[in-house]
Amino acid sequence: MPTARSGLGSKTAAVLAKDIRSELRTRYAITAIVMFAVVSAVAVGFASGGISLDKQIQAILFWLVLFFASVAGLGQSFIKEEENGTVNALRIYAPSGSVFGGKYLFNLLLLFALEIIIVPLFIGLVGLQIENFWLFLAVLVSGTLGLAGSTTLVAAIIAKASMKGVLFAVLSFPLVLPLLVIAIKGTEKALYENAFVAGWMEIRVLVSYAVVMTVAGFLLFDFVWND
């Protein structure tokens, strides 16, 4: 006999699968974030004129491009439901926890796909030299988890607003700013330091942020979704 937990998990997977199928048909979000990231990386590469940028500047540019690329596409996760008129059907089919979980996992997949593209671009065009790959990877993954959690909740909040794109950027930035500051510091250490322990504090803060934002998203989403 299926349990409530298994039902919640299956409906979360169903929401995720629906969003993936929808994105494969339209390719709106992935096109927006990839084009923004590619244009930004190429612009930075040409602007530097072949001069090696300071590693702190590289870390700042990397996370700023990642954040603004996510703003370009992740806000669509709930906006498409409003525009296509599928919100009520989704409310009937799945509980709020499954909806948030499915949307969160979808945004997470988009961010990971973006990073697979943006990291090689920064290595080739901006001269990003990673001294400690495992520290860089840990900072990137933990930072991505937090970014996906916060942006998913903000996307739900602004879905019914008239100026969705502007509001998404305005509301997301203050919420994500602490994550960006810590992620930039952790990335900078990964570009300088050989020891993994050098960035242990940043990793703990990023993981804590990701846990807080994800739990807060699940707790608050029911009020946002059914308001």
Secondary structure, DSSP 8 states (H G I E B T S, - for coil): ---HHHHHHHHHHHHHHHHHHHHHHH-HHHHHHHHHHHHHHHHHHHHHTT----HHHHHHHHHHHHHHHHHHHTTHHHHHHHHHT-HHHHHHHS-HHHHHHHHHHHHHHHHHHHHHHHHHHIIIII----S-HHHHHHHHHHHHHHHHHHHHHHHHHHTTSSSHHHHHHHHHHHHHHHHHHHHHHHHHHHHH-S-GGGGHHHHHHHHHHHHHHHHHHHHHHHHHHT-
